[in-house]
Amino acid sequence: MSNVLPGPQRPTSSAPPRPVSSALLAATALLCSAAAPAAAARPAALLPTVTVDPARPRTARPRPAVNHQTHTPATRPAEPAARKDTAPAAASRTLPAQAAFDRGLSSSDSAGLVGDLPGGTTWGAGGVSSLPAINGMGADRLQVAINSMLISPACPNEMNPPLSFVNPAMIAKMRAYLGIGPVSVGGDYIGSRIDVTTAPPAFAATDGWMASTRLSSFFRSNGNAYGVDATATVANRDTSVTYAGGWVRSGNYKAGDGTTVKSTLYETQNHAISISRRSFGNLFTFQVGGQFIPYQGYVNQYMDMVYNRGLFANGRYEGTFDWGSLEASAFVHQIRHTMGFIAPDKIATMPMDTKGLDGGYAIKATVPLSGADLLRVGNELAMNRLDDWWNPVAGSMMMGPNSFININGGQRNRVGTFIEWERRWDRQWTSIVGLRNDVVWMNTGNVAGYNAMMYGADAAAFNAADRARTDVHLDGSALVRYEPDAISQFELGFARKTRSPNLYERYAWSTNTMAMQMIGWFGDGNGYVGNLDLKPEKAHTVSFTAGWHDPAERLWDIKITPYASYVQDYIDVDRCKTASCLASNPANLTASTGFVYLQFANHDATLYGVNVEGRLTIWDDLSYGQGQIRGLIGYVRGRRTDGVDLYHMMPVNAKLALDHHLGGWTNSVELQLVGAKDVVSHVRNELTTPSYALVNLRTGYQWQHVRLDLGVDNLFNRTYYLPLGGADLVDYKVVSMMGSSAAYGYSVKGPGRSLNARLSVSF
């Protein structure tokens, strides 16, 4: 398959062409430009910023700023079918298209955008496949929807997470519900919910057909990464067709000390075509697309991705009626995935294949009960099918003569129903209260090992067990916001949320050393086995936000959000006690160093922390433009009730930036600070990492149809270690008579200095 089709870039203003619509979209993309009327015509900040859903106005909303960054034709975004969900600001944050596009200058990993959210970070994985984490909860504890599609893991290492199926430039909006999302948002997760929208419909403001296109090409010196993005829209008053996609290729990156970090290369392309039509208050959208990744290296896994193909189709409907509004969506998503080894960094033979299929629907009705009350009711279905098999290796006694059947016809189905009541009690008080029920059914077929001698006992025990499981979730959420005056707001939320195990947590069955090392998305080098007796996780979360801002919400704001969660039956791990595990490592139960073998197990746990976010306009005039400081500070601590610290807790960290805008010119200086990671999970022998500080620079200039962006990441070429990057399993080896193996004790180094450039053309 050739690497073709430059992937489209989601233009900031490809959709909005008539003046009013353009201004509205620009106001969403420009957090800083609302600081004063003089800033109205200035372009967005070059570094991504968090745009918080604004509070409901008490008086007329300030005039939106106009974004002159990108030329666009006379099209306008689709008008909403009805009043949308309005979760209190403490419950959600929104990153606009411009933030995603700006992120694409330095990275093609869409999950990296989560780092611009309060409490957000990522678990290290492949170059475009990091796993997002918010407030200490990552991977499957977060639920990510791409255009309403829920994509399940289709790899024992979760090499194809949902955000890997979109390039940053394809993202029109990323909205995150930070732990206290209303029940109408979704079920079967205990952390945060992330909704990503690509290619929203845009329609012409005048008769006839209008077209808009944006093409971008970029280069990053570290890893010699290069690629293209593109977006194209053709629309009239009631029909819109949009293409969005991108392609990128990168080699291994270098750390600040000049050493090459092996198995960090990748190539990927994503494409999507959407067709939308509106008529008499109804909006219909149908989208098809796909992904192809021919290779992606993983420095913290024993294997690499050597093939990944995804195909999908989804449809969405929004309608307005006399009684209220109706939203409905349906999707199907197919993944075909293969793990192997990418030479010369990894040389071996052991094919591992996975085939996954997801499908489902969601339907939600919003009914105004009065001028102050809204009722939401809905139902959704999510189905997942999975086959995971490892073909035999010719001439190998350990990996032959038969195929290893890891998951055989795995099924995970969920039906969820909710009811939710939103009320505006008066000018100061708003509340959202809801209840939700989800039922999860799971099962899988018989399994088999490469041969009976080494794998027969585990397979026979698994096949003889009753593998069908049914979990019933009973969840609820309550959020209240109090706005006593024009400069302050206070928000309190509580939620009970439940998540059932994924197919690998329950059904990975072999305690053979090699097989266990192939399971696990944690990047720690340890081996994992499933547990049929796992119970669902049940999280009880409380969050409080105190916020202050200037009366016009233009010059400054600050928010402080402490939170805490008590999780019953948190799915963590215990040291594996089986004879096979102890035969492989006699010190497995007590070892305080080295790689160990683990079994998933339930433990009660607590997580707590605080996030601080703010911005301040420090100057604003016609001669010197606008200058604004913005920042995020996050702290989280996670611990089991038996005293064991939780895995992958981000140390205290902060982002501080100075953004400057003058005419078509934008500049940003960002300082990233990360504390030492010395609180680690001893049951996994997790590695510690030292503190570090990085400086990133951005500058850009916008002409009428052309924009040039330049940037420097890690300006001072610092050598540092990724606190959530896991263990480096490739660059350090132990050599023995049996061959070489990964050495324990080495964290993954972060990228050194990179010079980045991007040229964008709009027409």
Order of alpha helices (4+ residues) and beta strands (2+ residues): alpha-beta-beta-alpha-beta-beta-beta-beta-beta-beta-beta-beta-beta-beta-beta-beta-beta-beta-beta-beta-beta-beta-beta-alpha-beta-beta-alpha-alpha-beta-beta-beta-alpha-beta-beta-beta-beta-beta-beta-beta-beta-beta
